[in-house]
Amino acid sequence: MSLSFASLNELPDDIPADAARRQALLGRADILGALAEYAASQSALQLEIAKQYPDVHLSPGYEFDQGDNKWSLGLAMTLPVLNQNKGAIAEAAAKRAEAAAMFNALQAGVVAEIERAVAGYRVALQKRDDTEALRSNLLKQEKTAQAMLDAGEISKPELAALRLQLSASALARLDALTKSQQALGQLEDALQSSLGVPTSAWQTSPRASSTSKATIHP
């Protein structure tokens, strides 16, 4: 049996932070679950209001801001004059505000997690590139040193010392490559999806609106 680990040397190039953030916010199960909870609370509030005020208008439940790569929740509602907003309406409104607060906290945590993972992956890639550059330079020095040894210009111990440095650089490169793969795994965990997907998967889904909205204040 012939085993190959060549694929371990293959790593995606620098991942755009905006693309990673968009992929996470449109695909993570916890984000979509929290949006569903908010949508349910929105529907419950609409139902309670409709029982007493059929002409009340509420803003859309939520939409995805493509400019900021962020979900925005619609919390505004217009009630008739003299409405005291008591009973079931007040309870439903409170539940919606609670769902919105929980979603905003979750989204903020996910965004921070993605940013940390992207930054960590970039650092790991840079270290990998640095170790590969060092190893490449030492390989060139080895060839030169071998020629100098053949010409009697340096001794065997001097060539051996250079080869020890070359071996150390190979270990450093392997370590950097391993850490790059680990950083990639952490990024994919944060995304809850693989990075080996086409760019089209990062685009906004049909259900998401392109309307730009400000940050909400429950």
C-alpha positions as CSV (number, residue, x, y, z in Angstrom):
1,M,0.0,0.0,0.0
2,S,1.3,3.4,-1.0
3,L,0.4,6.3,1.3
4,S,0.6,9.9,0.4
5,F,0.4,13.0,2.6
6,A,0.8,15.5,-0.2
7,S,-2.6,17.0,0.5
8,L,-1.3,18.3,3.8
9,N,0.8,20.7,1.9
10,E,-2.3,22.2,0.2
11,L,-3.8,25.1,2.1
12,P,-6.2,27.7,0.9
13,D,-4.8,31.2,0.3
14,D,-5.6,34.0,2.6
15,I,-9.3,33.9,3.5
16,P,-11.2,37.2,3.1
17,A,-12.6,38.0,6.5
18,D,-15.8,39.4,5.0
19,A,-16.4,36.2,3.0
20,A,-15.8,34.0,6.1
21,R,-18.2,36.2,8.1
22,R,-20.9,36.0,5.5
23,Q,-20.5,32.2,5.1
24,A,-20.8,31.8,8.9
25,L,-23.8,34.1,9.3
26,L,-25.7,32.5,6.4
27,G,-24.9,28.9,7.2
28,R,-24.2,28.3,10.9
29,A,-26.9,26.2,12.6
30,D,-27.0,28.2,15.8
31,I,-27.4,31.5,13.9
32,L,-30.2,30.1,11.7
33,G,-31.8,28.5,14.8
34,A,-31.8,31.8,16.7
35,L,-33.3,33.6,13.6
36,A,-36.1,31.0,13.6
37,E,-36.7,31.7,17.3
38,Y,-36.9,35.4,16.6
39,A,-39.2,34.8,13.6
40,A,-41.5,32.8,15.8
41,S,-41.6,35.5,18.5
42,Q,-42.3,38.1,15.7
43,S,-45.2,36.0,14.4
44,A,-46.6,35.5,17.9
45,L,-46.6,39.3,18.5
46,Q,-48.3,39.9,15.1
47,L,-51.0,37.5,16.0
48,E,-51.7,39.1,19.4
49,I,-51.8,42.5,17.9
50,A,-54.0,41.4,15.0
51,K,-56.6,40.2,17.5
52,Q,-57.1,43.7,18.7
53,Y,-55.7,46.0,16.1
54,P,-56.1,44.6,12.6
55,D,-54.6,47.8,11.0
56,V,-51.3,47.7,12.9
57,H,-48.2,47.4,10.7
58,L,-44.9,45.8,11.9
59,S,-41.6,46.0,10.1
60,P,-40.1,42.8,8.5
61,G,-38.8,40.2,10.9
62,Y,-35.1,40.2,9.8
63,E,-32.9,40.8,6.8
64,F,-29.2,40.3,5.8
65,D,-27.2,43.5,5.2
66,Q,-24.8,42.6,2.4
67,G,-22.7,45.8,3.0
68,D,-21.9,45.0,6.6
69,N,-22.4,41.2,6.4
70,K,-24.7,41.3,9.3
71,W,-28.2,40.2,10.2
72,S,-30.5,43.1,11.2
73,L,-33.8,42.5,13.1
74,G,-36.9,44.6,12.6
75,L,-38.2,45.8,16.0
76,A,-40.3,48.8,15.0
77,M,-44.1,48.7,15.2
78,T,-46.8,51.3,15.0
79,L,-49.8,51.1,17.4
80,P,-53.0,53.1,17.4
81,V,-53.3,56.2,19.5
82,L,-54.4,55.5,23.1
83,N,-53.2,51.9,22.9
84,Q,-52.0,50.9,26.3
85,N,-50.2,47.8,25.0
86,K,-51.1,45.5,27.9
87,G,-51.7,41.9,28.4
88,A,-50.9,39.4,25.7
89,I,-49.4,42.1,23.4
90,A,-47.0,43.3,26.1
91,E,-45.9,39.7,26.9
92,A,-45.4,38.9,23.2
93,A,-43.4,42.1,22.7
94,A,-41.2,41.2,25.7
95,K,-40.5,37.8,24.3
96,R,-39.6,39.2,20.9
97,A,-37.2,41.7,22.6
98,E,-35.6,38.8,24.5
99,A,-35.2,36.8,21.4
100,A,-33.6,39.8,19.6
101,A,-31.2,40.4,22.5
102,M,-30.2,36.7,22.5
103,F,-29.7,36.7,18.7
104,N,-27.6,39.9,18.8
105,A,-25.4,38.5,21.5
106,L,-25.0,35.3,19.5
107,Q,-24.2,37.1,16.3
108,A,-21.6,39.3,18.0
109,G,-19.9,36.2,19.5
110,V,-19.9,34.4,16.1
111,V,-18.4,37.5,14.4
112,A,-15.7,37.8,17.0
113,E,-14.9,34.0,16.7
114,I,-14.6,34.3,13.0
115,E,-12.3,37.3,13.2
116,R,-10.0,35.5,15.7
117,A,-10.0,32.3,13.5
118,V,-9.1,34.3,10.3
119,A,-6.4,36.2,12.1
120,G,-4.9,33.0,13.5
121,Y,-5.0,31.3,10.1
122,R,-3.2,34.3,8.6
123,V,-0.5,34.2,11.2
124,A,0.0,30.4,10.7
125,L,0.3,30.9,6.9
126,Q,2.9,33.6,7.4
127,K,5.0,31.4,9.7
128,R,4.7,28.5,7.1
129,D,5.9,30.8,4.3
130,D,8.8,32.1,6.5
131,T,10.0,28.6,7.3
132,E,9.7,27.5,3.6
133,A,11.8,30.6,2.6
134,L,14.4,29.7,5.2
135,R,14.6,26.1,4.0
136,S,14.9,27.1,0.4
137,N,17.7,29.5,1.2
138,L,19.6,26.8,3.2
139,L,19.2,24.3,0.3
140,K,20.9,26.8,-1.9
141,Q,23.7,27.2,0.6
142,E,24.1,23.5,0.9
143,K,24.7,23.2,-2.9
144,T,27.2,26.0,-2.7
145,A,28.9,24.5,0.3
146,Q,29.2,21.1,-1.4
147,A,30.9,22.7,-4.3
148,M,33.2,24.6,-2.0
149,L,34.0,21.3,-0.2
150,D,34.8,19.6,-3.5
151,A,37.1,22.5,-4.2
152,G,38.8,22.2,-0.8
153,E,37.7,25.6,0.3
154,I,35.7,24.4,3.4
155,S,36.0,21.3,5.7
156,K,33.5,18.5,6.1
157,P,32.5,19.6,9.6
158,E,31.5,23.0,8.2
159,L,29.2,21.2,5.6
160,A,27.8,19.0,8.3
161,A,27.0,22.0,10.4
162,L,25.1,23.5,7.5
163,R,23.2,20.3,7.0
164,L,22.2,20.3,10.7
165,Q,20.7,23.7,10.1
166,L,18.9,22.3,7.1
167,S,17.5,19.5,9.1
168,A,16.3,21.9,11.8
169,S,14.6,24.0,9.2
170,A,12.8,20.9,7.8
171,L,11.4,20.2,11.3
172,A,10.4,23.9,11.7
173,R,8.7,23.8,8.3
174,L,6.8,20.6,9.3
175,D,5.8,22.2,12.6
176,A,4.6,25.4,10.8
177,L,2.6,23.3,8.3
178,T,1.0,21.3,11.1
179,K,-0.1,24.5,12.9
180,S,-1.4,25.9,9.6
181,Q,-3.6,22.8,9.2
182,Q,-4.8,23.1,12.9
183,A,-5.6,26.8,12.3
184,L,-7.5,25.9,9.2
185,G,-9.5,23.3,11.2
186,Q,-10.3,25.9,13.8
187,L,-11.5,28.3,11.1
188,E,-13.7,25.6,9.6
189,D,-15.1,24.8,13.1
190,A,-16.0,28.5,13.5
191,L,-17.6,28.5,10.1
192,Q,-19.3,25.2,10.8
193,S,-18.6,24.3,7.1
194,S,-15.7,23.4,4.9
195,L,-13.6,26.0,3.1
196,G,-13.5,23.8,0.0
197,V,-16.7,25.3,-1.4
198,P,-17.2,27.6,-4.3
199,T,-17.4,31.3,-3.8
200,S,-21.1,31.2,-4.9
201,A,-21.8,29.5,-1.5
202,W,-20.8,32.7,0.2
203,Q,-23.5,34.8,-1.6
204,T,-26.7,35.9,0.1
205,S,-29.5,33.3,0.0
206,P,-32.7,34.1,-1.8
207,R,-34.5,34.7,1.5
208,A,-32.1,37.4,2.5
209,S,-32.8,41.0,1.6
210,S,-30.1,43.4,0.3
211,T,-31.6,46.4,2.2
212,S,-29.1,48.2,4.4
213,K,-30.2,48.7,8.0
214,A,-28.6,50.1,11.1
215,T,-27.7,48.2,14.2
216,I,-30.9,47.4,16.2
217,H,-31.6,48.5,19.7
218,P,-34.1,46.2,21.4
